[in-house]
Amino acid sequence: GYITEQEPWKVAKDTTPEGQARLATILYTAAEALRGVAVLLNSVMPVTSQSLWESLGAEESLGALADQ
């Protein structure tokens, strides 16, 4: 998968601005993918999706798909 291929645990050791920018991109991409998963699974797994949504730091509750 994406996280395994990108190896953010190794990229985090690179303290150059380029390395830190790459790490930020990797983590943003992973978080955005998880946000999408939470939105799409909300109708079939509402409790789990809400938990994931809150873990991502979302302040509002996960509403209808049309509101996303």
C-alpha positions, -999 to +999 in steps of 0.1 A: +000+000+000+008+037-002+021+040+034+043+009+031+058+021-002+064+057+010+079+046+044+072+078+063+091+064+093+122+066+073+113+099+056+108+115+091+145+110+098+153+134+069+155+168+085+160+187+053+132+210+042+127+187+012+124+157+035+100+174+058+079+186+028+078+150+015+067+137+049+040+163+051+027+152+017+027+116+027+008+122+060-017+146+043-024+120+016-029+093+042-052+115+063-072+125+032-077+089+022-089+080+057-113+110+055-127+096+023-131+061+039-150+076+068-174+095+045-180+065+023-185+040+051-207+062+072-240+048+058-230+012+066-208+017+097-219+049+113-203+044+147-169+033+134-170+060+108-178+087+134-149+074+156-125+076+126-138+111+118-132+123+153-097+107+154-089+128+123-097+159+143-130+168+127-150+190+150-184+185+134-202+152+134-201+132+102-233+141+083-248+129+051-227+120+021-242+149+002-229+173+028-193+162+024 
